[in-house]
Amino acid sequence: MMTASSTFPRGPKGHLFLGNAAGLSRETLGYLERCARECGDLVPLRFFWKRILFVNHPDLIEQVLAKNSRKVIKDIAQRADRPLIGDGLFLSEGDSWLRQRRMMQPMFHRERIAAYGATMVACAERLIASWRDGETRDIYRDMSRLTMAVVAETLFDADIWGDADEVAGALACALECLSARVRSPQVLLPASLPAPTNLRLRRARRRIDGIVYRIIAERRADAADRGDLLSTLLHARYEDGTAMVDRQVRDEVVTFLVGGYETAADLLAWAWYLLSRHPEVEAKLLAEIEAALGGRPPTAADLPRLTYTGMVVSEVLRLYPPAPALGREALVDFDLAGYRVAKGTDILVSQWVMHRDPRYFADPAAFNPDRWADGLADRLPRYAYFPFGGGPRLCIGHAFATMEATLVLAAVAQRFRLELLPGHPVVAETLPTLRPKYGLRMVVRRR
Ligand code: HEM
């Protein structure tokens, strides 16, 4: 029997100084897949001088994300986003996280988000109204504009369609800088150092802040409660009666913009890509949409009849999880499967690797939405499939995102067929989220 002080199994061989940094930052997911296959469920790794434990079994992932959630905080790779998103819900910890989460949770209850359905469909219709039959478009860019408009209009009642390119450009630049930092030893050093990437990041942040502080000032000037997330933030009072300062409101707005638009755009882009490669799935999807809607735009009330569309969304999230990995840092020493995880160790879990594990998914590389029929989700161990994480830090927007994807797929697919432009390279880029590296050039054909 193992004791809590057992030494870890051996990890893959690493470089004396770099450790496993080359594999982790260049190949990332392919490297993690190989580590899991060759070294098993607990794989010790090193990123320069930082110790990482890669955990690759649903029960152990549950230990990290749920059962021991009080003994861990977000890891260094996630904390690297702080120069952009600040101390919003994604990165706050402890009591201040709990206070913010409780305040915002009601905005994401099922009945509440059902009311956002009309805006989601209206944004999709506005997008496709600009499409011309037979033209080639970057569908990843289109999906990004769409999901950003949805977040801004539903949560902040702000029409940023006019500013969307400026916001998207600045966010893309900031996220690129963060991704460059996370791949290099820079991530282990403060972002305040005047390195070129840090300076570019600061400039992008200033552009984003210009727009976000303007939206906050406009809303403070108009005292009415519009019932959206921004009103909730502006009208909230802490126990001592004080209101949230602009800096905290800014951090939450940027957190929700970044968290809400990029991942959702990734999901939709991969969905269009996979549908274009699998005409039999597309035909089945279309048959369901036609039977359920008969040509009219979808609403949230149609969701119970769009079950196959929902299964397509689940299967896209399995094969191309927009958050392909996430991490925690141990705050204290604790036991995991009989091993002692030392305080300060980063613990890495990967949706990409678990979702392709043949122990849980038959023919794991196949795009087969039908696998979700007959209650597969209920039969799987909870953490064999976790595109939205789990435990107390479960994505607050998970129902929002799946509803948005289902409605947008239905609204767009009944009007247009999207075909991948022959020769366009489709390469999955891992950081910060799983997105098509060269965009997604597709020809849109009116049905
Ligand atoms: C397909 C789309 C999405 C995916 C795959 C996704 C994934 C995730 C994951 C994995 C986490 C947990 C991270 C961790 O445990 O460290 C998370 C947290 C979060 N997500 Fe999402 N997300 C998506 C959409 C959204 C949307 C639409 C919103 C907002 C409207 C959102 C806002 C957030 C926020 C604020 C958190 C932090 C929650 C907390 O710590 O309390 N996400 N997301």
Residues whose N, C-alpha, C, O or C-beta is under 5 A from the ligand:
A	BS01	HEM	L89 F90 R101 F256 G259 G260 T263 A264 L267 P322 A323 L326 P387 F388 G389 P392 R393 L394 C395 I396 G397 F400 A401
